[in-house]
Amino acid sequence: MTAEGSPTDTLPTRRFVFGALCKVGVGILVGLVIADFAAGAYDTDRDLRRPGALEVDEHLAWTNKPGATLNDGKTHINSHGLRGPEIPADADPRELRLLGMGASRTFGDGTDEDDQIWSNVLQTLLSREHPGTRVLNGGVNGYSAMQSARRAMKLNPVLQPDLILLVISPGAQMLLDPSSAANWTTVDGEIAPRDVVEAFPAVFASLAVRAHKLLLGSNLYARYRAQLASSGDRPPELRRFIYSERPRSAEAESMMQPVWNELREFAAFAAQHEVEVRAVLIPEAHQGSDEIWNKWKLSSTQRGGPALDMPREEPTLALRARLEGIGFKVWVLDEAILQIGSNVDRFTVDERHWSALGHRIIGTELMRAFEQEPELLDTLAARRQANPRG
């Protein structure tokens, strides 16, 4: 017999431990793969930044990927990054052209067919009085008001719209400055999230960017980045923020200030370039009815939601006053949201994004807004007739 503790005694033990560790490692790896696959399957219809839909932009954080085709070929993004068909090369240089800017509801997320979204509905209605009118959909999933305004200025010289419809809502996504995940920088000629680059010493910046790009192939990591970009480093008390003129924290004020500054710059830009703008104020989905609003307030009390005594209309009226103070003419689509809120199963696909029937309501309500300014389209048409696009 060998002495106790000799190599011949410990070798089987070491093999057993090594084998057990290998099995545990393989089990963890398989578990992660399964979890990653499950996250991808769950997020297929929910992830606003699903592969192929968007691309990074140094000044906008992200934008629609030109030429992308989504939802089994039913959703198209044209060469300008707009949802819908291409603008024909031989388009009439005197055509009336409207450009809608906003977030996922403006883009039409959840409604696959391009011809069923609000922009197509509005174009059909407008063309009865102004044949040849073209309505362009510049919505981008996940956008804030700041990004929408900045993108409108970027697209203006290319598209030369006669009227820009800036769709805006009183919630956190639109009005609170995007987190560091929405700020980008360039490393070795590649655009990358600033927070990823700055998390490591400068000498490792290139390695960090490569690791980030590699990890984007993981559904779990992509979900983490999407959540960070959506809610960012907002504190819990601002996660269910909604605008009002009531006292608010200094942090909320500091996060809103860049948005107001950008909107003022956009208003000045539009005036300088003689482009008409209407701020289209669409209440949040949870303002769809008094019942929905009260239920949302109760569920939000521990997550930064509004005071329980805040009326449903207060955020909309407060934001309207703020936008008018900046210099915008404002259209409020409260009636459309109330109608949608009367039957969310019929008019939305997920209690927030509109179904084809919901888009019909929005397009029709926009047409009513034009009817309240009967001289607007005639003025724009006459101006374009006198100054055709080059």
N, C-alpha and C positions, 0 to 999 in steps of 0.2 A: 504493500500500500504506500501511497505517496503521502508526504507530510501535508497537514491541513493548510490550506491557503496557497498551495503550489499552483503553477500555471496550468497544469492539466485539469485542476479542479475548477478554476475560474473561467477557462475558455468557453465551456458550454453556457455559463452564466452570461458572459459578454455577448455571445451570439444571440442568446434569448433577448437580452436588453436591446441590442442593435436591431433585431428583427421586429421587436415590439415598436420601437421608435419609427422604423420604416413604415410599419402598418399604420401607425398614428399619423405620420406625415402624409402618406398616400390618402388616408381617410379625410384629412383636413383639406388636401388639394382637391379631391373629388367633391367634397362638400362645397368648397368655394366655387368650383366650376358650375355645379348645379345651382348654387345661389345666384351666380352671375347670369346664367342662362334664364333662370326664373325672373330675375329683375328685368332682363331684356324683353322677355315675353310680356311681362306686366306693363312695361313702359312703352310698348310699341305704339299704342294709340294715345299715350299721355305725354311722352317726352317732347317738349317743345324744341329740343335741339337734336332731334333724331338724325342719324347719318344721312347726308345727301341733301338735307333741307336748307342748311345754313352754312355760311363760311365766316371766318373771322375778319374783322375790319379794325384797323388801328384806331380809327376815330369814332366808330359806332359800336365797337365791341363785337357785334355780329350783325349780319345782314342776310337777306335771302341769297341763295346761290343761283346766279344766272344760269338759265337753261335746265334747271332741275325739273324732274318729273316725279310726282309722288302719288301715293294711293292708287297703285296699279294703273298709272297713266291718266287718271281722272283730274289730277291737280297739276297745273303747269306754272312755272316761273319763267318769264321771258328774259331776253338778253339784258334788260335794264333792271332785273331783280324784282319785277312787278308780277303779281299774280294775274294770270290770264294770258291771252294771245299776244303775239308781237304787234307792234305798231307798224303797219305796212310802210315800206320804203316810199311808196307813192301816195301816202296819206295827204289829204288836202291841207295845204299850209295855213288855210283859214279856218280849219275845223275848231270848234269849241272843245277845250280840253280841261277836264277836272281831275285833280289828283287827291286821293284820300290817303291820309297817313294815320297810323295808329298801331295797336298791338294785335293780339291773336283774334279778338272779335272782329277787328277790321279786316285782317287777313282772311278770316273765314275758317279758322281751325275747327275741324269736326264735320264740315260740310265739304265733301270731296269734289263734287262737280263744279267747275268754274262758272258755268252759266246759271248757277242757282244762288250765288252770293249777292250781297246788297249792291255791289257796283254794277253788276249786270242788270239787276232790277231797275236801278236808278237810270242807267243809260237808256234802257227801253222806254221808260216814262218820259225822260227829257227829250228824246228824239222825236216825240210826237209834235212838239212845238218848235224844236230846234234840230232838224234832221242832221245826222252826221256828228252829233255830240259824242265825244269819247270820254268815258269815265275810267280812270286808271286806279288800280288798287295797290297802294304802296305799303300796306300793313305788314308788320314783321312780328312773329311770335315772341312774346316776352318783353316787348319794348316799353320804355318809359316815355313820358312826354318829352323829355330832353332828347332822347334818341330820335324820336319822331320828327321833332323840329329840326334837328341837325341833319337828318337824312333828307328832309324836304329841301333844305338849302343846297345840299349836295346835288340833288336831282334836278333842281330848277333850270340850270342852264342847258341841260340835256333834253329835258321834256318840254320846257317852256309852257307850263300849264297856265290857263287863264284864271283858275280858282283852285286854291288848296283848301281841303277840308281836313283840319287837324282834329282828330277824334281824341277826346280826353275824358278821363273819369276821376272821381275824387279819392281813389284808393291809394294804397302804399306803392304798388308797382309803378303807377304813373307819376306820382308826386314826390317820392323819396329818392334822392340821388342814388344811382346804382352802386353796389358795393365794389370793393377792390377787384372782385372777379370780373367786373365789366370794364376795367381799365387795362389797356394793353400797351405793350412796348415791343421793340424790335431787338432781337438778339441774333447776331450773325446773319442778318438779312431775313430772319423769320419772325413773324408776328406771334407773340406769346402773351398769356395773362401776366400782368404785372405782379400779382401776389405770388405766383409760382416762382418767378425769377427772383423776387426780393426775399424769398424765404431762405435762400442759400447765399453763401459768400459769392462775390462777383466771379471768382475763378471757376465756380461750378455752374455758372448760369447756363452755358450751352448744354451741359449734361442734364440739368434740371428740365430744360425745354424738351430735350429728346425723350426723357423719361415720361414727361407729361403727355407727349404725342403718342408714345407707346401705350400708356395706360388708358388713353381715350378709347382703345379697343375693348376695354372692360366696361360692361354695362353698369356695374356697381360704381366705378369711378366716374363714368359719364353722368350717372344719376347724382352723385355727390356734387360734381361741378355745376350741374343744372340747378340744384337746390341752392348752392352758394350764390350763383348768379341771380337767382330769383329773389331770395330773401337776404343774401349777403350777410354783413355783420350788423344788421339791424338788431337792436336789443329786443328781448321778448315783449317789452311794453309797446313796441312799434310794429309788431308782426301783423296786427289787425287794425292798423291805423286807418282812419278815414278823415278827410279834411273837414274842418269847421273853423269858426273864428273864436272858439273857446280857448282858454289858456292851454298851452302845450309845452313840452319840455324844450330846453335849449338844444338838445340833440336833434329833435324833430325839426326845429327851425333851421339848424345848420345843414341838415340833409335836404331840405326843401329849397334853400337859397340858390344853389346852382341851377335848379329847375326854373325858378323865376327869372334868373339872369339869362338863361338860354332862350326862354320864351320872349323876353324883351328883345334880345338880339334877333330872333326870328321875325318879330313884328316889324322891327326897323329894316331888316333885310327885304321883307315883302314890300314895304312902302317904297324903299329905294328902287326896287326892280319893277314897280307898278304891277304887282301880283295881288289879286284879292285873296283874302283869307277869311274863313269862318271857323271859329272854334266850335266843334260839334261836341257838346257836353252830353255824354251818355252815362246815366247813373250806373253804379255797380249792380251786379246781378242780385246781391242781397238787399237792394232797394226796390225789388220788383213788386212788392206789396207790403202793406203794414204788417201782415202776418209773418211774411218772410223776414222782414226787417227786425221785428221784435224777437223772433227766434234767434236770429244771428247775433243780436246784441247780447242776449242771455248767454249764448255759447262763447262770447268773446270777452266777457268781463275779466277773466284772468289772463288774457292774451293781448291786452292793449286796445281792446275795442272801445267804441263810443260809450258815453254815459247813457244809462238806461232811460233818462228823460229826454234824449235827443230825438226830435221828430225825424221821420224818414226823409223829408225834403231838405233838412238843414244843410247837409254836406253839399248838395247840388247848388243851392242858392248861394252858399258861401263861396264856392269855387267860381260860380258865374260872376259874382261881384269882383273877385280877385282878377279874373281874366279880363273883364271889362276895364278894370283899373290899369292893366298892362297896355290896353289899347285894342283888344280883339272885339269884333262883333261875334256874339255867341248865339248859337242855336241849341236849345235844350230838348232832348228827345225823351222827356220823362213819360209822355203818354205811350210811346212805343214800348218802353221798359215795363210799364204797368200792364200793358196788354200781354206781353211775353210772360210776365210774372203771374198772370191769371191762369196759365196752363203751361208750366215749364216742361212737362213731358212731351207736349206737342211742339213747342216753339224753341226748345233747346235740345242739344244732344247730351249735355252733362250738367244741366242746371246753370250753366254759365255761357257756353258758346252756342250760337244760334243754329238751329236747323234751317233747312231751306225755307220753311214757312216763317221762321223768325227773321231771316234775311229779307223776306218779302215785306214784313212789317217795317223793318228799318229803312229799306229803300223807299217805301211808300211815305213814311214819315219825313224822310229827307226831301221828297218831292213836295210835301206840304210846306216845308220850310222855305223852299224856293218860291212857292206861291205866295208866301207872306212878304217876299221881296220881289214883286213882279218885274221891276225894272232891272234887276241884277243881271240876268242872262242876256237881255237885250243890250245892255251897256257893254258887257263883256264881248258879245258877238260883234257889235259895231267896232269896238277897239281892235279886235283881231282882224276884221275885214280890212281895216286901215293899215294894220301892221302884220302882214302874214309872216309866218316863220320862215327863216332863211334856209 
